[in-house]
Amino acid sequence: MANQAKFKNTKFSVGDTVKVSQIIKEADKERSQIFEGVVIKIRGEQENKSFIVRKIASAGVAVERIWPLASPWIKTIEVVKHGKVRRAKLYYLRTRISKRASRVKEDIKKRKAMEEEGKKAKKNKKEVIKSPKSPKKPVKKKS
């Protein structure tokens, strides 16, 4: 049973709210479309892993999308909020109505850990950017 998945460097699990950026090809144009919702199911192993994301669209209509994790059409997956759940499959969300349909408690411990990782990454970037400045050459004035 798969409760967690990893796409590139992003780890997510069942109950997390994610933004999936998908590449859509229309004629000769390509564009990116974002689908944000709650992960209700992760299944499979290794290359056969897939996941289902559910969101509430306009007029309270629910939309579910299934993606294989190894799909070339997925550009990025961003975790918006870590959910705290006690089930491997969140099918009970299908019976809920309106706002309650996508409400999952947030896991505060995971959120704090992610914020600390973000701060460390920012510090590392600042250290890389800071470099000794080369001495300025004297500018010759034209007279």
C-alpha positions as CSV (number, residue, x, y, z in Angstrom):
1,M,0.0,0.0,0.0
2,A,1.4,3.3,-1.0
3,N,0.7,6.3,1.2
4,Q,3.5,8.6,0.0
5,A,4.9,9.5,-3.4
6,K,7.9,11.5,-4.6
7,F,8.0,13.6,-7.8
8,K,11.5,15.0,-8.5
9,N,12.3,16.5,-5.1
10,T,8.7,17.0,-3.8
11,K,7.4,14.4,-1.4
12,F,3.6,14.3,-0.8
13,S,1.2,11.9,0.8
14,V,-2.5,11.2,1.0
15,G,-4.4,14.2,2.6
16,D,-2.0,16.9,1.3
17,T,-3.3,19.8,-0.7
18,V,-1.2,20.0,-3.9
19,K,-0.9,22.1,-7.0
20,V,-0.2,20.0,-10.1
21,S,1.1,21.9,-13.0
22,Q,0.2,20.0,-16.2
23,I,1.4,20.7,-19.8
24,I,-1.4,20.9,-22.2
25,K,-0.8,20.7,-26.0
26,E,-3.3,22.3,-28.3
27,A,-2.4,22.2,-32.0
28,D,1.1,23.6,-32.2
29,K,0.9,25.5,-28.8
30,E,1.9,24.3,-25.3
31,R,0.6,25.8,-22.1
32,S,0.7,25.0,-18.4
33,Q,-2.5,24.5,-16.4
34,I,-2.6,24.2,-12.6
35,F,-5.0,21.8,-10.8
36,E,-5.1,22.4,-7.1
37,G,-6.8,19.9,-4.7
38,V,-6.5,17.2,-2.1
39,V,-4.7,13.9,-2.8
40,I,-7.3,11.2,-2.0
41,K,-5.4,8.2,-3.2
42,I,-1.9,7.0,-4.1
43,R,-1.6,3.5,-5.6
44,G,1.1,1.3,-7.2
45,E,4.8,0.9,-6.9
46,Q,7.9,2.3,-8.5
47,E,7.1,3.2,-12.2
48,N,3.4,2.2,-11.9
49,K,2.5,4.7,-9.2
50,S,-0.5,7.0,-9.8
51,F,-2.4,9.4,-7.7
52,I,-5.9,11.0,-7.6
53,V,-6.4,14.7,-6.8
54,R,-9.9,16.0,-6.0
55,K,-11.0,19.7,-6.0
56,I,-14.3,21.5,-5.7
57,A,-15.0,23.5,-8.9
58,S,-17.6,26.1,-9.5
59,A,-21.2,25.6,-8.3
60,G,-19.9,23.0,-5.8
61,V,-19.2,20.4,-8.5
62,A,-16.3,18.1,-7.6
63,V,-13.6,17.2,-10.1
64,E,-11.2,14.3,-9.8
65,R,-8.1,13.8,-11.9
66,I,-5.9,10.7,-12.1
67,W,-2.2,11.1,-13.0
68,P,0.5,8.5,-13.4
69,L,3.5,9.7,-11.4
70,A,5.9,9.1,-14.3
71,S,3.8,11.1,-16.7
72,P,5.7,13.4,-19.1
73,W,2.8,15.9,-19.0
74,I,3.3,16.7,-15.3
75,K,5.6,19.8,-15.1
76,T,5.7,20.3,-11.3
77,I,3.9,19.3,-8.1
78,E,3.9,21.8,-5.3
79,V,2.6,20.9,-1.8
80,V,0.4,23.8,-0.5
81,K,-0.6,22.2,2.8
82,H,0.3,18.9,4.6
83,G,-2.8,17.1,5.7
84,K,-3.1,15.1,8.9
85,V,-5.2,12.0,8.1
86,R,-5.6,8.5,9.5
87,R,-6.7,6.7,6.4
88,A,-4.8,5.5,3.3
89,K,-7.7,6.3,1.0
90,L,-9.9,9.3,1.5
91,Y,-13.0,8.1,-0.3
92,Y,-15.2,9.6,2.4
93,L,-14.5,13.0,1.0
94,R,-16.7,12.1,-2.0
95,T,-19.8,12.1,0.2
96,R,-19.2,15.4,1.8
97,I,-20.8,18.6,0.5
98,S,-19.3,22.0,-0.4
99,K,-16.5,23.4,1.8
100,R,-16.4,20.3,4.0
101,A,-15.6,18.2,1.0
102,S,-12.0,19.3,0.8
103,R,-11.4,20.1,4.4
104,V,-8.6,18.1,6.0
105,K,-6.8,19.0,9.2
106,E,-3.3,20.5,8.6
107,D,-0.3,18.7,10.0
108,I,1.5,21.6,11.8
109,K,4.7,19.5,12.5
110,K,5.3,19.0,8.7
111,R,4.5,22.6,8.0
112,K,7.1,23.8,10.5
113,A,9.7,21.4,9.1
114,M,9.0,22.7,5.5
115,E,9.4,26.3,6.7
116,E,12.8,25.5,8.3
117,E,14.0,23.8,5.1
118,G,12.9,26.9,3.1
119,K,14.8,29.2,5.4
120,K,17.9,27.1,5.1
121,A,17.6,27.1,1.3
122,K,17.3,30.9,1.3
123,K,20.4,31.3,3.5
124,N,22.4,29.0,1.1
125,K,21.3,31.1,-1.9
126,K,22.3,34.3,-0.1
127,E,25.8,32.9,0.6
128,V,26.2,31.9,-3.0
129,I,25.2,35.4,-4.2
130,K,27.6,37.2,-1.8
131,S,30.9,37.2,-3.6
132,P,33.9,39.6,-3.1
133,K,33.5,42.6,-5.4
134,S,36.4,43.3,-7.7
135,P,38.1,46.6,-7.2
136,K,36.9,49.3,-9.5
137,K,39.2,50.6,-12.2
138,P,39.8,54.3,-12.3
139,V,37.7,56.0,-14.9
140,K,39.5,58.3,-17.4
141,K,37.7,61.6,-17.9
142,K,37.5,63.0,-21.4
143,S,38.5,66.6,-21.7
